[in-house]
Amino acid sequence: MVIQGLRFDERGLIPAIIQDHETGGILMLAYMNAEALALTLRTGETHTWNARARCVQREVGAEGNTQRVVNIIVDCDGDALIVKVDPRGPACRTGEGTCFFRELAELEEKRDEVSVVGLASMEMGILLAELFEFIQERNRERPENSYTALLLSGGVDVILRRLGEQLVDTAIAAKAGSKKELSGKIADLFYHLLVLMADRELNPRDILFELRSRTGRASESRVLPSR
């Protein structure tokens, strides 16, 4: 989606960094859709997309504080904004002046309490991305004595047969194995799924898009995979 040179993502959103125009301090990171941006321009007050409520809202921070827009800057690719504002009170709903008031060390110590994603989840995402790059490299180069290259050379039938074996092994470990054994089988399953994705020319972003469509405050019938 393109509006006057802006590039919105597949969800129709564009990231907006909210910045205090006097101090230069970063107040928050928000997202805007076309409606939120139009309201921001028309009213002169920051409006953002509320992912949880799935609606546009005027950015109020704590105790109804609003933000008067001074200027909006677009990055070179047109896919991110800096919204310079005059904050009328604290920007964060916690009452802090900015949403960025926790140091990483503090987050790591309290990640089970305050982190939505969690450092372990972030590390897993990075590792899976690196693993997929490794598999793609094997797919391009097809070195000898490489298990991954052997699977990819065999085509989808060989990959699916091995994937089916991994599914059975995972099910057995889930019923009778230890946590360590089950963890190993799930890791093997992940790996072979990534090999299948490489063979079928899928990208992790394709899977991420589908996962996003299954999250949020939706009915059970909506979040369950289609059959």
C-alpha positions in Angstrom: 0.0 0.0 0.0 1.4 3.4 -1.0 0.1 6.8 0.0 2.0 9.9 -1.2 5.3 8.1 -1.2 4.7 6.2 2.0 5.0 2.4 2.2 2.8 0.6 4.6 3.5 -3.1 5.5 1.3 -6.1 4.8 -0.8 -5.2 7.8 -1.4 -1.6 6.5 0.9 -0.1 9.2 3.9 2.1 9.3 6.2 2.5 12.3 6.2 6.0 13.9 8.9 7.1 16.3 7.4 9.7 18.6 10.1 12.3 19.5 10.1 15.4 21.8 10.9 18.2 19.4 12.6 20.3 22.0 14.8 17.8 23.8 15.2 15.2 21.0 14.2 12.5 23.4 12.4 9.4 22.1 9.0 9.2 23.8 7.7 6.0 22.2 7.5 3.7 19.2 4.0 3.4 17.8 2.4 2.3 14.5 0.0 4.2 12.3 -2.4 3.0 9.6 -3.7 5.4 6.9 -6.6 6.5 9.0 -4.4 7.3 12.0 -2.0 9.2 9.9 -4.9 11.2 8.3 -6.3 12.0 11.7 -2.9 13.1 12.9 -2.4 15.5 10.0 -6.0 16.8 10.3 -6.1 17.4 14.0 -2.5 18.2 14.8 -2.5 15.6 17.6 -0.8 12.1 17.5 -3.1 9.3 16.6 -1.9 5.7 16.5 -3.1 2.2 15.8 -3.9 0.2 18.9 -3.1 -3.4 18.0 -4.9 -4.9 21.1 -8.1 -3.0 20.6 -7.7 -3.1 16.8 -8.7 0.5 16.4 -7.2 4.0 15.9 -6.8 6.0 19.1 -5.6 9.5 20.0 -2.3 9.0 21.8 -3.0 10.1 25.4 -0.2 8.6 27.5 -0.9 8.8 31.2 -4.0 10.7 32.6 -5.3 11.8 29.3 -2.1 13.7 28.2 -2.0 14.4 24.4 0.8 15.2 22.0 0.7 18.2 19.7 2.4 17.4 16.4 5.2 19.9 15.4 6.6 18.1 12.3 6.6 14.7 10.6 9.8 13.4 8.9 9.8 10.4 6.5 12.8 8.2 6.1 14.5 7.6 2.7 12.6 4.4 1.9 9.3 5.9 2.9 8.5 3.0 5.3 9.1 4.8 8.7 8.2 8.1 10.3 9.6 10.4 13.0 6.8 12.4 14.6 8.1 15.4 16.5 5.7 16.5 19.1 5.1 18.8 22.0 4.1 16.3 24.8 1.4 17.6 27.1 2.5 15.5 30.1 4.1 12.0 30.4 4.0 10.0 27.2 4.0 6.6 28.9 0.9 5.0 30.4 3.0 4.1 33.4 3.4 7.8 34.2 7.0 8.0 33.0 8.0 10.8 30.6 9.1 8.2 28.0 8.2 4.6 27.3 12.0 3.9 27.1 13.0 4.0 30.7 14.1 0.4 31.4 17.7 -0.7 30.8 18.3 -4.0 29.1 19.9 -5.5 32.2 16.7 -4.7 34.2 14.6 -6.4 31.5 16.8 -9.5 31.5 16.4 -9.8 35.3 12.6 -9.4 35.1 11.9 -10.8 31.7 9.3 -13.2 33.0 7.4 -10.3 34.5 7.7 -7.4 32.0 8.7 -8.8 28.6 6.0 -9.6 26.1 8.5 -11.4 23.8 11.2 -12.5 26.2 14.9 -12.6 25.4 14.8 -16.4 24.9 12.1 -16.0 22.2 14.2 -13.3 20.5 17.3 -15.6 20.5 15.2 -18.4 19.1 14.0 -16.2 16.3 17.5 -15.1 15.4 18.8 -18.7 15.6 16.1 -20.0 13.3 16.9 -17.2 10.8 20.6 -18.1 10.9 19.7 -21.8 10.5 17.5 -21.1 7.5 20.3 -19.1 5.9 22.6 -22.1 6.4 20.1 -24.4 4.7 19.7 -22.0 1.8 23.5 -21.9 1.4 23.5 -25.8 1.3 20.8 -25.6 -1.2 22.8 -23.4 -3.5 26.2 -25.1 -3.1 25.1 -28.7 -2.6 28.5 -29.8 -1.0 29.3 -33.5 -0.8 28.7 -35.4 2.4 26.2 -32.8 3.5 23.0 -34.3 5.1 21.0 -31.2 4.2 22.3 -31.1 0.6 21.3 -34.8 0.3 17.8 -34.1 1.5 17.4 -31.2 -0.9 18.8 -33.2 -3.8 16.3 -35.9 -3.2 13.4 -33.5 -3.6 10.2 -33.0 -1.8 9.3 -36.7 -1.5 12.6 -37.5 0.3 12.1 -34.4 2.6 8.5 -35.3 3.4 9.4 -38.9 4.2 12.1 -37.8 6.6 9.8 -35.1 8.0 7.2 -37.8 8.7 9.7 -39.9 10.5 10.6 -36.8 12.7 6.9 -36.3 13.5 6.6 -39.9 14.7 9.7 -39.6 16.8 8.4 -36.4 18.3 5.1 -38.0 19.2 6.8 -40.9 20.8 9.1 -38.7 22.8 6.1 -36.6 23.9 4.4 -39.7 25.3 7.3 -41.5 26.9 10.5 -39.5 26.6 12.3 -37.1 28.9 12.1 -33.3 28.5 15.6 -33.4 27.0 14.7 -36.1 24.5 11.5 -34.2 23.5 13.5 -31.0 23.1 15.9 -32.7 20.8 13.1 -34.2 18.7 11.3 -30.9 18.4 14.6 -29.3 17.3 15.0 -32.0 14.6 11.4 -31.3 13.5 12.1 -27.6 13.3 15.2 -28.2 11.2 13.4 -30.5 8.7 10.5 -28.0 8.4 13.1 -25.3 7.5 14.5 -27.7 4.8 11.0 -28.2 3.4 10.5 -24.4 3.4 13.8 -23.9 1.4 12.8 -26.6 -1.1 9.3 -25.1 -1.6 10.9 -21.6 -1.8 9.1 -20.3 1.3 10.5 -17.6 3.4 10.2 -17.3 7.2 8.3 -14.0 6.6 5.6 -16.1 4.9 5.1 -18.1 8.0 5.3 -15.1 10.2 2.5 -13.5 8.2 0.3 -16.6 8.8 1.1 -16.7 12.5 0.1 -13.0 12.9 -3.3 -13.8 11.3 -3.9 -16.3 14.1 -3.1 -14.0 17.0 -5.1 -11.3 18.7 -8.5 -11.2 20.3 -10.2 -13.6 17.8 -12.7 -16.4 18.2 -11.4 -19.9 18.5 -12.6 -20.8 15.0 -10.5 -18.0 13.6 -7.2 -18.9 15.3 -7.4 -22.6 14.6 -5.6 -23.7 11.5 -7.8 -24.3 8.5 -8.4 -27.9 7.6 
